[in-house]
């Protein structure tokens, strides 16, 4: 008796939608959001709802949207390289992937509109970067400089500023903008660490990731220094703002990353995941220390 292949569903299941939005990727912007809320100082009782909506905005909405957009515009490549993903596998049938991305985009801006002009502008910039990263004609992901910078600022800088604005109900201080910018700048190195595993595929597909452009060892050194140098600037600022103990703590974390860097440079492909786990853990710890230091 001949076997028949089950027909693809006409409507995706809730599980398929959740798989498309990739909850595991929500942690970085939500961590940055937590840092931003802490850096704003004491949150008054009337701002807690705004902060809660901001968490929703940073994670499931904006970050989830970026994942849906990326999977939709990469669906043909994923059909070859990762056929088990939710769109090429048929669990997200037809044009539902694009529909989820558009719906989440609209919902993101509606939620942002309730959180004030500063949050709305930050969310609009983040949403624009999410689409530009994956969608033609920009496809920022095809060049490591543009793509990784867009991700870094979307995952670190914008959530930090958004959280502070939501917590305060107004434009955050200059110190918050500076710190958020520096940690977003350092995230360029974090994103570069993710590119070593796909160097061969990127070369074949014409994607100019930084490891492809620079070579593995030079890109590894660049990734480490891109993370360390902004943290050293943060250390200097904390000292200037009379937060000596916090400066010492962040400096010690940056030093530990520097000590581990030669091991990454010696074997970039083999040690990228190891350095990402170690270095990023130290990096985000420094973010939280800095957030507590600069709060009023």
PEQUI-V19733 format. One record per pair of residues at least 4 apart in sequence whose ideal C-beta (glycine too) atoms are under 8 Angstrom apart, sorted by sequence separation. I is the first residue (numbers start at 0). J is the second residue. If there is no record, write none. Layout:
BEGIN
i->I j->J
i->I j->J
END
This chain:
BEGIN
i->8 j->12
i->11 j->15
i->12 j->16
i->13 j->17
i->14 j->18
i->15 j->19
i->16 j->20
i->21 j->25
i->25 j->29
i->26 j->30
i->27 j->31
i->28 j->32
i->29 j->33
i->30 j->34
i->31 j->35
i->32 j->36
i->33 j->37
i->34 j->38
i->35 j->39
i->42 j->46
i->46 j->50
i->47 j->51
i->48 j->52
i->49 j->53
i->50 j->54
i->51 j->55
i->52 j->56
i->53 j->57
i->54 j->58
i->55 j->59
i->56 j->60
i->57 j->61
i->58 j->62
i->59 j->63
i->60 j->64
i->61 j->65
i->62 j->66
i->63 j->67
i->64 j->68
i->65 j->69
i->66 j->70
i->67 j->71
i->68 j->72
i->69 j->73
i->70 j->74
i->73 j->77
i->74 j->78
i->75 j->79
i->76 j->80
i->77 j->81
i->78 j->82
i->83 j->87
i->84 j->88
i->86 j->90
i->91 j->95
i->94 j->98
i->95 j->99
i->96 j->100
i->97 j->101
i->98 j->102
i->99 j->103
i->100 j->104
i->101 j->105
i->102 j->106
i->103 j->107
i->104 j->108
i->105 j->109
i->106 j->110
i->107 j->111
i->108 j->112
i->109 j->113
i->110 j->114
i->114 j->118
i->115 j->119
i->116 j->120
i->117 j->121
i->118 j->122
i->119 j->123
i->120 j->124
i->121 j->125
i->122 j->126
i->123 j->127
i->124 j->128
i->125 j->129
i->126 j->130
i->127 j->131
i->128 j->132
i->129 j->133
i->130 j->134
i->134 j->138
i->142 j->146
i->143 j->147
i->144 j->148
i->145 j->149
i->146 j->150
i->147 j->151
i->148 j->152
i->149 j->153
i->150 j->154
i->151 j->155
i->152 j->156
i->153 j->157
i->154 j->158
i->155 j->159
i->156 j->160
i->157 j->161
i->158 j->162
i->159 j->163
i->160 j->164
i->161 j->165
i->162 j->166
i->163 j->167
i->164 j->168
i->167 j->171
i->171 j->175
i->172 j->176
i->173 j->177
i->174 j->178
i->175 j->179
i->176 j->180
i->177 j->181
i->178 j->182
i->179 j->183
i->180 j->184
i->181 j->185
i->182 j->186
i->185 j->189
i->186 j->190
i->187 j->191
i->188 j->192
i->189 j->193
i->190 j->194
i->194 j->198
i->197 j->201
i->198 j->202
i->199 j->203
i->200 j->204
i->202 j->206
i->207 j->211
i->208 j->212
i->209 j->213
i->210 j->214
i->213 j->217
i->214 j->218
i->215 j->219
i->216 j->220
i->217 j->221
i->218 j->222
i->219 j->223
i->220 j->224
i->221 j->225
i->222 j->226
i->223 j->227
i->224 j->228
i->225 j->229
i->226 j->230
i->227 j->231
i->228 j->232
i->229 j->233
i->230 j->234
i->231 j->235
i->232 j->236
i->233 j->237
i->234 j->238
i->235 j->239
i->236 j->240
i->238 j->242
i->242 j->246
i->243 j->247
i->244 j->248
i->245 j->249
i->246 j->250
i->247 j->251
i->248 j->252
i->249 j->253
i->250 j->254
i->251 j->255
i->252 j->256
i->253 j->257
i->254 j->258
i->255 j->259
i->256 j->260
i->259 j->263
i->260 j->264
i->261 j->265
i->262 j->266
i->263 j->267
i->266 j->270
i->267 j->271
i->269 j->273
i->270 j->274
i->271 j->275
i->272 j->276
i->273 j->277
i->274 j->278
i->275 j->279
i->276 j->280
i->277 j->281
i->278 j->282
i->279 j->283
i->280 j->284
i->281 j->285
i->282 j->286
i->283 j->287
i->284 j->288
i->285 j->289
i->286 j->290
i->287 j->291
i->288 j->292
i->289 j->293
i->290 j->294
i->11 j->16
i->17 j->22
i->42 j->47
i->55 j->60
i->56 j->61
i->57 j->62
i->58 j->63
i->77 j->82
i->82 j->87
i->83 j->88
i->85 j->90
i->86 j->91
i->91 j->96
i->114 j->119
i->132 j->137
i->133 j->138
i->141 j->146
i->151 j->156
i->152 j->157
i->164 j->169
i->171 j->176
i->201 j->206
i->206 j->211
i->207 j->212
i->210 j->215
i->213 j->218
i->237 j->242
i->238 j->243
i->265 j->270
i->36 j->42
i->81 j->87
i->82 j->88
i->85 j->91
i->131 j->137
i->132 j->138
i->133 j->139
i->139 j->145
i->140 j->146
i->164 j->170
i->200 j->206
i->201 j->207
i->212 j->218
i->237 j->243
i->8 j->15
i->70 j->77
i->77 j->84
i->111 j->118
i->112 j->119
i->131 j->138
i->132 j->139
i->133 j->140
i->139 j->146
i->164 j->171
i->194 j->201
i->201 j->208
i->263 j->270
i->11 j->19
i->42 j->50
i->91 j->99
i->111 j->119
i->131 j->139
i->132 j->140
i->163 j->171
i->210 j->218
i->213 j->221
i->237 j->245
i->238 j->246
i->262 j->270
i->263 j->271
i->77 j->86
i->78 j->87
i->201 j->210
i->202 j->211
i->209 j->218
i->210 j->219
i->237 j->246
i->77 j->87
i->86 j->96
i->111 j->121
i->139 j->149
i->198 j->208
i->201 j->211
i->263 j->273
i->85 j->96
i->108 j->119
i->111 j->122
i->128 j->139
i->160 j->171
i->197 j->208
i->235 j->246
i->262 j->273
i->263 j->274
i->74 j->86
i->110 j->122
i->111 j->123
i->163 j->175
i->198 j->210
i->209 j->221
i->234 j->246
i->237 j->249
i->262 j->274
i->74 j->87
i->198 j->211
i->209 j->222
i->36 j->50
i->70 j->84
i->108 j->122
i->132 j->146
i->194 j->208
i->260 j->274
i->70 j->85
i->71 j->86
i->107 j->122
i->108 j->123
i->160 j->175
i->194 j->209
i->195 j->210
i->234 j->249
i->259 j->274
i->70 j->86
i->159 j->175
i->160 j->176
i->163 j->179
i->194 j->210
i->233 j->249
i->234 j->250
i->36 j->53
i->132 j->149
i->191 j->208
i->194 j->211
i->198 j->215
i->108 j->126
i->131 j->149
i->132 j->150
i->191 j->209
i->259 j->277
i->107 j->126
i->159 j->178
i->160 j->179
i->191 j->210
i->230 j->249
i->231 j->250
i->234 j->253
i->259 j->278
i->159 j->179
i->195 j->215
i->230 j->250
i->32 j->53
i->128 j->149
i->132 j->153
i->256 j->277
i->32 j->54
i->74 j->96
i->104 j->126
i->128 j->150
i->157 j->179
i->230 j->252
i->231 j->253
i->255 j->277
i->256 j->278
i->156 j->179
i->159 j->182
i->195 j->218
i->230 j->253
i->128 j->152
i->129 j->153
i->155 j->179
i->156 j->180
i->159 j->183
i->194 j->218
i->195 j->219
i->29 j->54
i->32 j->57
i->71 j->96
i->128 j->153
i->256 j->281
i->31 j->57
i->32 j->58
i->70 j->96
i->71 j->97
i->104 j->130
i->156 j->182
i->157 j->183
i->227 j->253
i->230 j->256
i->255 j->281
i->256 j->282
i->155 j->182
i->156 j->183
i->191 j->218
i->29 j->57
i->125 j->153
i->155 j->183
i->156 j->184
i->253 j->281
i->28 j->57
i->29 j->58
i->67 j->96
i->71 j->100
i->154 j->183
i->227 j->256
i->252 j->281
i->28 j->58
i->155 j->185
i->191 j->221
i->192 j->222
i->226 j->256
i->227 j->257
i->252 j->282
i->152 j->183
i->155 j->186
i->191 j->222
i->25 j->57
i->67 j->99
i->68 j->100
i->125 j->157
i->151 j->183
i->154 j->186
i->252 j->284
i->253 j->285
i->25 j->58
i->28 j->61
i->29 j->62
i->67 j->100
i->124 j->157
i->125 j->158
i->151 j->184
i->188 j->221
i->189 j->222
i->223 j->256
i->227 j->260
i->252 j->285
i->25 j->59
i->28 j->62
i->151 j->185
i->152 j->186
i->188 j->222
i->191 j->225
i->223 j->257
i->27 j->62
i->122 j->157
i->151 j->186
i->188 j->223
i->22 j->58
i->64 j->100
i->67 j->103
i->121 j->157
i->125 j->161
i->150 j->186
i->151 j->187
i->188 j->224
i->224 j->260
i->249 j->285
i->252 j->288
i->22 j->59
i->25 j->62
i->188 j->225
i->189 j->226
i->223 j->260
i->248 j->285
i->24 j->62
i->25 j->63
i->151 j->189
i->187 j->225
i->188 j->226
i->20 j->59
i->64 j->103
i->121 j->160
i->122 j->161
i->148 j->187
i->151 j->190
i->188 j->227
i->249 j->288
i->63 j->103
i->64 j->104
i->121 j->161
i->147 j->187
i->150 j->190
i->185 j->225
i->220 j->260
i->223 j->263
i->248 j->288
i->249 j->289
i->22 j->63
i->184 j->225
i->185 j->226
i->219 j->260
i->222 j->263
i->223 j->264
i->21 j->63
i->24 j->66
i->185 j->227
i->20 j->63
i->60 j->103
i->64 j->107
i->117 j->160
i->118 j->161
i->121 j->164
i->147 j->190
i->185 j->228
i->245 j->288
i->20 j->64
i->117 j->161
i->146 j->190
i->147 j->191
i->185 j->229
i->219 j->263
i->220 j->264
i->245 j->289
i->21 j->66
i->184 j->229
i->185 j->230
i->219 j->264
i->20 j->66
i->60 j->106
i->61 j->107
i->118 j->164
i->245 j->291
i->246 j->292
i->19 j->66
i->20 j->67
i->60 j->107
i->114 j->161
i->117 j->164
i->118 j->165
i->147 j->194
i->182 j->229
i->245 j->292
i->19 j->67
i->143 j->191
i->181 j->229
i->216 j->264
i->219 j->267
i->115 j->164
i->181 j->230
i->218 j->267
i->60 j->110
i->114 j->164
i->115 j->165
i->242 j->292
i->19 j->70
i->56 j->107
i->114 j->165
i->143 j->194
i->181 j->232
i->182 j->233
i->216 j->267
i->223 j->274
i->242 j->293
i->117 j->169
i->181 j->233
i->215 j->267
i->219 j->271
i->226 j->278
i->230 j->282
i->233 j->285
i->237 j->289
i->240 j->292
i->115 j->168
i->117 j->170
i->215 j->268
i->240 j->293
i->56 j->110
i->115 j->169
i->117 j->171
i->55 j->110
i->56 j->111
i->178 j->233
i->223 j->278
i->230 j->285
i->237 j->292
i->226 j->282
i->233 j->289
i->237 j->293
i->210 j->267
i->52 j->110
i->56 j->114
i->178 j->236
i->177 j->236
i->73 j->133
i->52 j->113
i->53 j->114
i->61 j->122
i->68 j->129
i->72 j->133
i->52 j->114
i->56 j->118
i->64 j->126
i->68 j->130
i->71 j->133
i->72 j->134
i->147 j->209
i->174 j->236
i->69 j->132
i->72 j->135
i->49 j->113
i->61 j->125
i->65 j->129
i->68 j->132
i->69 j->133
i->141 j->205
i->143 j->207
i->49 j->114
i->53 j->118
i->61 j->126
i->64 j->129
i->68 j->133
i->141 j->206
i->142 j->207
i->143 j->208
i->144 j->209
i->19 j->85
i->49 j->115
i->56 j->122
i->68 j->134
i->72 j->138
i->140 j->206
i->141 j->207
i->143 j->209
i->174 j->240
i->18 j->85
i->19 j->86
i->65 j->132
i->143 j->210
i->61 j->129
i->65 j->133
i->143 j->211
i->143 j->212
i->15 j->85
i->198 j->268
i->69 j->140
i->18 j->90
i->19 j->91
i->195 j->267
i->196 j->268
i->18 j->91
i->195 j->268
i->11 j->85
i->15 j->90
i->16 j->91
i->196 j->271
i->15 j->91
i->195 j->271
i->196 j->272
i->19 j->96
i->12 j->90
i->193 j->271
i->11 j->90
i->20 j->99
i->192 j->271
i->11 j->91
i->19 j->99
i->8 j->89
i->11 j->92
i->7 j->89
i->8 j->90
i->10 j->92
i->192 j->274
i->193 j->275
i->7 j->90
i->9 j->92
i->16 j->99
i->20 j->103
i->192 j->275
i->8 j->92
i->9 j->93
i->11 j->95
i->7 j->92
i->10 j->95
i->189 j->275
i->192 j->278
i->192 j->279
i->11 j->99
i->65 j->153
i->189 j->278
i->189 j->279
i->61 j->153
i->62 j->154
i->189 j->282
i->185 j->282
i->57 j->158
i->57 j->161
i->182 j->286
i->56 j->161
i->57 j->162
i->182 j->289
i->53 j->161
i->53 j->162
i->178 j->289
i->50 j->162
i->53 j->165
i->178 j->290
i->52 j->165
i->53 j->166
i->50 j->165
i->178 j->293
i->49 j->165
i->50 j->166
i->49 j->166
i->175 j->293
i->46 j->165
i->49 j->168
i->174 j->293
i->46 j->166
i->80 j->200
i->38 j->159
i->46 j->167
i->46 j->168
i->31 j->154
i->35 j->158
i->39 j->162
i->31 j->155
i->35 j->159
i->39 j->163
i->42 j->166
i->28 j->153
i->31 j->156
i->34 j->159
i->35 j->160
i->38 j->163
i->28 j->154
i->32 j->158
i->35 j->161
i->36 j->162
i->40 j->166
i->27 j->154
i->28 j->155
i->31 j->158
i->32 j->159
i->35 j->162
i->36 j->163
i->39 j->166
i->40 j->167
i->27 j->155
i->31 j->159
i->34 j->162
i->35 j->163
i->39 j->167
i->76 j->204
i->28 j->157
i->29 j->158
i->32 j->161
i->33 j->162
i->36 j->165
i->28 j->158
i->32 j->162
i->36 j->166
i->31 j->162
i->35 j->166
i->155 j->286
i->39 j->171
i->38 j->171
i->35 j->171
i->39 j->175
i->38 j->175
i->35 j->175
i->38 j->178
i->35 j->179
i->31 j->179
i->34 j->182
i->31 j->182
i->27 j->186
i->37 j->287
i->38 j->289
i->34 j->286
i->38 j->290
i->30 j->283
i->34 j->287
i->37 j->290
i->38 j->291
i->33 j->287
i->37 j->291
i->40 j->294
i->41 j->295
i->31 j->286
i->34 j->289
i->35 j->290
i->38 j->293
i->39 j->294
i->40 j->295
i->27 j->283
i->30 j->286
i->34 j->290
i->38 j->294
i->39 j->295
i->30 j->287
i->33 j->290
i->37 j->294
END
